[in-house]
C-alpha cells in the first residue's frame, strides 16, 4: 500500500465518526485549536522561520515570501478565524426541503458532509488552518497537501489541530497532512478516487491547470484571479484611484488583487496621470499604445499580458471606447473571479453587473473584499471560479452536500 493509500484508508476510517460529531463537540475542539495557536505561537514562528530562510536562500520572490510568512498578527488572525467558524451555524443535518407525495411517501432533503476532501495548495500556511477547520466543522475528513516551501509550518499547524482533536478522545486522522511533498505524491493524490470524494486545488494558475488535467477525482476549481477594475467615463477620479490602489497594492500576491485596469477613453488622461503620480513608480505599467500617451510603460501589452496573473507590483492597462468594449475584454481575458466598475452611472453599473461573467461583480468597491471572512462566511476553503458545485468564496455550506430521506408505509411502485 502506498503512502497516499495509507492516508486515504485512515481518512475513510475517520470519516464515519467525523460525520456524527455533535455541534458542541466540534465547537469545543475548534476553540481549543484557536487557543493552542496563540499559546504555541513561538513554536509556529520558529518552524515558519525555517521555511522563510529556505525560501530566501532559493531566491524566492518577495511577494511569495510574504504569502509564506506567519507574523503575530497573522497567527492571531488564524485563531480569530477558527473562533469565527466555531460561532457559525452548523451546516450538517439541516432540512433544506421536503414534501409529501400523493402516494403518501415523505421526501426530506437533508445536508450531509461531502466526505473525504483532498486539498492541494501552495505557500500560504494559513490555508492549512482555514481548510482543516472548515472541513472539520462541516463534518468532513481532509487530507492536506501543501507546498514544500511551507512544510515545516504546515507540519506544526497540523500537529496542533490533531492534538486538539485527540485530546477529546476522537480519531485525529480527521485532519492529515501529506508530509512527502514530491510531485509523485501530488499526482497520486489527484488520482486517489478510491478514497477522495472531492479535490480542491488552491493556488496559482499552473497548479490549478495541473490538477484539472490530471485528476480523476471530482475537482472544485479555485484561486486563479485575473481581476479587473474598469474606470467608466463618469467615474469620480479620486475614488477610482483609491479603489485601484487598494485592489492592486494592499496585498498584490493574492487572487482577489487586480491585474488589469481598463479605462474609458474620455477619462483616460486624467485618471492614468493621477494614478501614475499617486504610485510614484511603485507599480510598473504594461499597456496598449493609447495608454503610452499618458504613462510610462515597461512594455506594450499583448494578449498574454492581459491574461497574466502577475501577483506583484505590475499592472496591465487597456483604454476602451465604451463599456461594451470593456465588458468584452474582461469576459475574454478574466478568470471569472472578481471584477469591478467605478462609475457614477446607474445604468452602466447595472449593465456591468448583469453582463460580466464572474463570481463577484463590484460597483465602486475594491475587489479585495472577495473573501469568506469579509462576506461573513468565516474562514474560506477557497474562491471557486466555476459554476458547479460552488461559486465564489466557499464557506461551510459549500463543504456539504445533501441526501434524500424517504419514509413510507409499504408503498411499492406500479
Secondary structure per residue as TSV (DSSP state, phi and psi in degrees):
chain	resnum	aa	ss	phi	psi
A	1	X	-	360.0	130.1
A	2	X	-	-73.9	169.0
A	3	X	H	-59.1	-46.1
A	4	X	H	-66.0	-38.6
A	5	X	H	-62.1	-37.8
A	6	X	H	-62.9	-45.0
A	7	X	H	-62.5	-41.1
A	8	X	H	-62.8	-43.1
A	9	X	H	-61.5	-43.8
A	10	X	H	-63.4	-41.1
A	11	X	H	-64.2	-43.0
A	12	X	H	-67.5	-36.2
A	13	X	H	-64.4	-38.7
A	14	X	H	-78.3	-17.8
A	15	X	H	-63.7	-38.9
A	16	X	H	-63.1	-43.5
A	17	X	H	-68.8	-38.7
A	18	X	H	-61.4	-41.6
A	19	X	H	-66.9	-22.7
A	20	X	H	-99.5	0.2
A	21	X	-	-63.5	140.4
A	22	X	-	-75.7	161.4
A	23	X	H	-57.8	-43.2
A	24	X	H	-66.4	-38.8
A	25	X	H	-63.3	-45.7
A	26	X	H	-63.7	-44.2
A	27	X	H	-67.6	-35.8
A	28	X	H	-61.5	-45.0
A	29	X	H	-65.3	-40.4
A	30	X	H	-62.1	-42.8
A	31	X	H	-63.7	-37.2
A	32	X	H	-65.6	-38.6
A	33	X	H	-61.4	-46.2
A	34	X	H	-59.2	-43.6
A	35	X	H	-64.4	-41.3
A	36	X	H	-65.7	-34.7
A	37	X	H	-60.1	-42.1
A	38	X	H	-76.5	-37.6
A	39	X	H	-68.0	-31.4
A	40	X	T	-108.1	28.8
A	41	X	H	-61.4	-37.4
A	42	X	H	-66.6	-38.4
A	43	X	H	-62.7	-43.8
A	44	X	H	-61.0	-47.5
A	45	X	H	-66.0	-34.4
A	46	X	H	-65.7	-42.8
A	47	X	H	-69.3	-38.5
A	48	X	H	-63.1	-36.6
A	49	X	H	-61.6	-33.1
A	50	X	H	-63.8	-42.5
A	51	X	H	-66.7	-40.4
A	52	X	H	-64.4	-44.2
A	53	X	H	-60.9	-42.4
A	54	X	H	-65.1	-39.3
A	55	X	H	-64.9	-42.9
A	56	X	H	-63.9	-40.2
A	57	X	H	-64.6	-31.0
A	58	X	T	-85.9	1.6
A	59	X	T	74.0	27.9
A	60	X	-	-64.7	140.7
A	61	X	-	-59.9	147.9
A	62	X	H	-59.1	-37.4
A	63	X	H	-63.5	-34.7
A	64	X	H	-76.5	-34.5
A	65	X	H	-65.0	-34.9
A	66	X	H	-61.1	-40.8
A	67	X	H	-64.2	-30.1
A	68	X	H	-81.7	-27.3
A	69	X	-	-75.3	134.8
A	70	X	-	-111.8	105.5
A	71	X	-	-91.4	172.8
A	72	X	H	-56.8	-42.1
A	73	X	H	-63.6	-39.6
A	74	X	H	-72.3	-34.4
A	75	X	H	-65.9	-43.9
A	76	X	H	-60.4	-38.7
A	77	X	H	-64.3	-40.0
A	78	X	H	-62.0	-45.7
A	79	X	H	-62.5	-42.7
A	80	X	H	-62.3	-39.0
A	81	X	H	-62.8	-39.6
A	82	X	H	-65.3	-42.3
A	83	X	H	-64.1	-36.5
A	84	X	H	-65.3	-39.9
A	85	X	H	-62.2	-41.5
A	86	X	H	-60.6	-33.6
A	87	X	H	-78.3	-13.8
A	88	X	S	-76.3	155.1
A	89	X	-	-61.1	142.5
A	90	X	-	-68.7	126.5
A	91	X	-	-84.3	-4.8
A	92	X	T	-98.4	139.1
A	93	X	T	84.6	13.8
A	94	X	-	-87.2	138.7
A	95	X	E	-85.9	115.9
A	96	X	E	-110.5	5.2
A	97	X	E	177.0	161.5
A	98	X	E	176.9	158.2
A	99	X	E	-160.6	162.6
A	100	X	E	-112.6	121.8
A	101	X	-	-78.2	166.7
A	102	X	T	-61.9	-25.9
A	103	X	T	-87.0	5.1
A	104	X	S	93.9	-9.6
A	105	X	-	-67.3	137.3
A	106	X	E	-101.0	132.2
A	107	X	E	-119.3	119.2
A	108	X	E	-118.0	134.5
A	109	X	E	-105.9	117.4
A	110	X	E	-128.1	138.4
A	111	X	E	-76.5	140.2
A	112	X	E	-139.4	161.0
A	113	X	E	-63.2	155.5
A	114	X	-	-66.1	-35.9
A	115	X	-	125.0	-117.4
A	116	X	E	-103.7	120.2
A	117	X	E	-111.2	133.8
A	118	X	E	-105.6	137.3
A	119	X	E	-130.2	123.2
A	120	X	E	-110.6	123.2
A	121	X	E	-144.0	168.7
A	122	X	-	-120.4	144.1
A	123	X	S	62.3	-57.5
A	124	X	-	-80.1	103.6
A	125	X	T	-67.9	-18.7
A	126	X	H	-63.3	-24.9
A	127	X	H	-61.6	-32.4
A	128	X	H	-56.7	-46.9
A	129	X	H	-74.4	-46.0
A	130	X	H	-54.1	-51.8
A	131	X	H	-67.6	-45.7
A	132	X	H	-59.9	-45.1
A	133	X	H	-74.0	-37.2
A	134	X	H	-64.8	-45.5
A	135	X	H	-61.7	-40.7
A	136	X	H	-63.3	-47.1
A	137	X	H	-61.6	-33.6
A	138	X	T	-85.1	9.5
A	139	X	T	81.0	13.0
A	140	X	-	-95.6	166.1
A	141	X	E	-104.8	156.0
A	142	X	E	-142.0	140.0
A	143	X	E	-113.0	116.0
A	144	X	E	-99.2	133.5
A	145	X	E	-129.9	94.8
A	146	X	-	-88.0	177.2
A	147	X	-	-78.7	159.5
A	148	X	G	-63.1	-25.7
A	149	X	G	-69.9	-15.2
A	150	X	G	-120.6	19.6
A	151	X	H	-61.7	-40.7
A	152	X	H	-67.5	-42.3
A	153	X	H	-62.4	-45.2
A	154	X	H	-65.8	-40.9
A	155	X	H	-60.8	-42.1
A	156	X	H	-63.7	-47.1
A	157	X	H	-67.2	-39.8
A	158	X	H	-67.5	-39.3
A	159	X	H	-60.3	-38.2
A	160	X	H	-63.6	-46.8
A	161	X	H	-65.0	-42.5
A	162	X	H	-64.7	-38.1
A	163	X	H	-65.3	-36.4
A	164	X	H	-67.5	-35.9
A	165	X	H	-70.2	-46.8
A	166	X	H	-66.0	-31.7
A	167	X	T	-61.7	-22.1
A	168	X	T	-96.0	12.6
A	169	X	T	75.2	23.1
A	170	X	-	-111.4	146.6
A	171	X	-	-58.3	116.0
A	172	X	G	-71.3	-9.5
A	173	X	G	-71.2	3.4
A	174	X	G	-56.8	-34.3
A	175	X	E	-124.4	121.6
A	176	X	E	-131.0	154.0
A	177	X	E	-118.6	134.6
A	178	X	-	-78.3	104.6
A	179	X	-	-84.7	-17.7
A	180	X	-	-87.2	106.4
A	181	X	-	-95.9	23.3
A	182	X	S	-71.1	160.5
A	183	X	H	-64.4	-30.3
A	184	X	H	-63.2	-42.4
A	185	X	H	-69.9	-35.0
A	186	X	H	-62.3	-45.7
A	187	X	H	-65.5	-38.4
A	188	X	H	-65.8	-37.5
A	189	X	H	-63.8	-37.2
A	190	X	H	-63.5	-21.9
A	191	X	T	-113.3	18.2
A	192	X	-	-88.7	50.8
A	193	X	T	-69.0	-12.8
A	194	X	T	-70.8	-23.2
A	195	X	T	-117.0	-37.7
A	196	X	-	-91.7	138.4
A	197	X	S	-89.1	-27.8
A	198	X	E	-157.0	150.8
A	199	X	E	-125.1	132.1
A	200	X	E	-122.2	111.6
A	201	X	E	-86.6	137.7
A	202	X	E	-134.5	108.1
A	203	X	S	169.0	-154.0
A	204	X	-	-76.9	175.1
A	205	X	H	-60.2	-36.8
A	206	X	H	-62.6	-45.7
A	207	X	H	-61.9	-46.7
A	208	X	H	-62.4	-44.3
A	209	X	H	-64.6	-37.9
A	210	X	H	-62.0	-44.6
A	211	X	H	-66.5	-44.4
A	212	X	H	-61.8	-34.5
A	213	X	H	-76.9	-37.3
A	214	X	H	-104.3	-12.4
A	215	X	-	-78.7	137.6
A	216	X	-	-101.8	-0.3
A	217	X	S	-94.2	142.3
A	218	X	-	-55.3	134.4
A	219	X	E	-115.8	136.5
A	220	X	E	-102.4	114.6
A	221	X	E	-80.3	123.3
A	222	X	B	-134.7	160.5
A	223	X	-	103.5	-49.6
A	224	X	-	-66.5	124.0
A	225	X	-	-128.5	90.2
A	226	X	-	-94.6	85.0
A	227	X	E	-99.5	155.6
A	228	X	E	-130.1	151.2
A	229	X	E	-115.8	127.2
A	230	X	E	-105.4	121.0
A	231	X	E	-96.0	106.5
A	232	X	-	-76.1	166.0
A	233	X	T	-65.5	-22.6
A	234	X	T	-97.3	7.9
A	235	X	-	-65.2	144.0
A	236	X	-	-72.2	121.8
A	237	X	H	-59.3	-47.7
A	238	X	H	-61.9	-41.9
A	239	X	H	-63.1	-43.2
A	240	X	H	-62.5	-41.5
A	241	X	H	-64.5	-44.8
A	242	X	H	-62.1	-46.3
A	243	X	H	-66.0	-44.7
A	244	X	H	-62.4	-42.3
A	245	X	H	-62.4	-48.5
A	246	X	H	-62.8	-44.2
A	247	X	H	-66.9	-25.9
A	248	X	H	-96.1	-45.8
A	249	X	H	-104.9	-13.4
A	250	X	S	-60.5	-38.0
A	251	X	S	-162.0	88.0
A	252	X	T	-69.7	-13.5
A	253	X	T	-88.4	6.2
A	254	X	S	-107.7	163.7
A	255	X	T	-73.5	-19.5
A	256	X	T	-95.2	8.5
A	257	X	S	-78.7	146.4
A	258	X	E	-79.5	151.9
A	259	X	E	-116.3	-10.0
A	260	X	E	-139.7	145.2
A	261	X	E	-125.1	127.7
A	262	X	E	-111.5	135.6
A	263	X	E	-130.8	133.9
A	264	X	E	-66.7	139.9
A	265	X	T	-60.0	-28.7
A	266	X	T	-70.7	-19.7
A	267	X	T	-119.7	1.0
A	268	X	H	-59.1	-47.9
A	269	X	H	-61.0	-49.7
A	270	X	H	-63.7	-46.1
A	271	X	H	-68.7	-51.3
A	272	X	H	-66.1	-36.0
A	273	X	H	-62.4	-45.6
A	274	X	H	-68.5	-40.7
A	275	X	H	-63.0	-43.8
A	276	X	H	-62.3	-42.2
A	277	X	H	-65.1	-39.6
A	278	X	H	-64.3	-43.1
A	279	X	H	-76.7	-28.7
A	280	X	T	55.8	38.3
A	281	X	T	89.9	-2.4
A	282	X	S	-63.9	-34.5
A	283	X	S	-118.1	133.1
A	284	X	E	-85.9	137.7
A	285	X	E	-100.8	134.3
A	286	X	E	-120.6	131.1
A	287	X	E	-157.1	178.8
A	288	X	-	-80.2	173.4
A	289	X	T	-63.2	-35.0
A	290	X	T	-63.1	-38.2
A	291	X	G	-71.1	-22.1
A	292	X	G	-63.6	-16.9
A	293	X	G	-73.4	-17.4
A	294	X	T	-120.0	-22.3
A	295	X	S	-138.2	161.1
A	296	X	-	-87.1	125.3
A	297	X	-	-101.5	142.2
A	298	X	S	-71.0	-33.6
A	299	X	E	-166.5	165.2
A	300	X	E	-80.8	131.9
A	301	X	-	-74.5	143.9
A	302	X	-	-120.0	-177.0
A	303	X	H	-58.7	-37.9
A	304	X	H	-65.1	-35.0
A	305	X	H	-65.3	-39.4
A	306	X	H	-72.2	-18.9
A	307	X	H	-90.9	-13.6
A	308	X	-	-78.5	139.3
A	309	X	-	-96.0	97.2
A	310	X	-	-68.9	-43.4
A	311	X	-	60.8	27.3
A	312	X	S	-153.6	-162.0
A	313	X	S	-88.3	54.8
A	314	X	E	-132.1	140.2
A	315	X	E	-138.8	142.9
A	316	X	E	-96.8	141.1
A	317	X	E	-121.0	139.7
A	318	X	E	-139.3	128.3
A	319	X	E	-99.4	131.7
A	320	X	E	-123.7	160.0
A	321	X	S	-79.4	-30.5
A	322	X	S	-161.9	178.1
A	323	X	H	-66.5	-31.3
A	324	X	H	-62.4	-41.0
A	325	X	H	-67.1	-38.0
A	326	X	H	-62.5	-46.4
A	327	X	H	-62.9	-43.0
A	328	X	H	-62.1	-41.2
A	329	X	H	-63.7	-46.1
A	330	X	H	-64.8	-45.0
A	331	X	H	-67.4	-23.5
A	332	X	H	-79.6	-44.7
A	333	X	H	-103.0	-16.2
A	334	X	-	-73.5	168.5
A	335	X	-	-111.0	17.7
A	336	X	S	64.3	33.0
A	337	X	S	-97.5	-84.4
A	338	X	E	-140.3	130.5
A	339	X	E	-134.9	150.0
A	340	X	E	-136.3	142.8
A	341	X	E	-117.1	136.3
A	342	X	E	-108.2	116.0
A	343	X	-	-158.2	155.7
A	344	X	S	-103.2	0.9
A	345	X	-	-95.2	118.5
A	346	X	H	-62.9	-42.0
A	347	X	H	-64.1	-43.8
A	348	X	H	-68.4	-34.7
A	349	X	H	-61.3	-46.2
A	350	X	H	-65.8	-41.0
A	351	X	H	-62.0	-44.7
A	352	X	H	-61.8	-47.8
A	353	X	H	-67.8	-28.8
A	354	X	H	-77.2	-38.2
A	355	X	H	-101.0	-15.6
A	356	X	-	-77.8	130.9
A	357	X	-	-96.7	91.7
A	358	X	S	-153.4	161.2
A	359	X	S	-69.2	-34.1
A	360	X	E	-135.6	124.8
A	361	X	E	-125.1	117.9
A	362	X	E	-104.2	147.9
A	363	X	E	-119.1	118.7
A	364	X	S	57.1	44.2
A	365	X	S	-157.0	150.6
A	366	X	-	-67.8	142.8
A	367	X	G	-67.6	-12.6
A	368	X	G	-65.0	-10.6
A	369	X	G	-80.1	-7.1
A	370	X	-	-73.6	93.2
A	371	X	S	-163.2	138.5
A	372	X	T	-58.6	-42.5
A	373	X	T	-66.3	-43.5
A	374	X	T	-65.5	-31.0
A	375	X	T	-84.4	0.7
A	376	X	T	82.5	17.4
A	377	X	S	-94.6	-5.0
A	378	X	-	85.9	-170.8
A	379	X	S	-58.5	144.5
A	380	X	-	-105.1	154.5
A	381	X	S	-84.8	-18.3
A	382	X	-	156.6	178.3
A	383	X	E	-117.2	110.3
A	384	X	E	-76.6	131.5
A	385	X	-	-106.6	12.3
A	386	X	S	-110.3	-176.6
A	387	X	S	-111.3	-11.3
A	388	X	S	-131.1	136.3
A	389	X	S	-92.2	-12.6
A	390	X	-	-136.6	160.8
A	391	X	-	-140.6	138.3
A	392	X	E	80.7	-162.4
A	393	X	E	-57.5	127.9
A	394	X	-	-100.7	105.3
A	395	X	-	-96.9	-153.1
A	396	X	G	-60.8	-44.8
A	397	X	G	-60.6	-31.6
A	398	X	G	-71.8	-11.4
A	399	X	G	-99.6	15.4
A	400	X	E	-122.7	163.6
A	401	X	E	-128.3	-156.9
A	402	X	E	-146.8	162.6
A	403	X	E	-137.6	159.5
A	404	X	E	-98.1	131.8
A	405	X	E	-110.3	120.2
A	406	X	E	-117.8	124.4
A	407	X	E	-118.7	134.4
A	408	X	-	-134.0	-171.7
A	409	X	S	-137.3	38.1
A	410	X	S	105.7	8.3
A	411	X	-	-63.9	143.3
A	412	X	-	-130.5	153.8
A	413	X	-	-89.1	132.3
A	414	X	-	-77.1	360.0
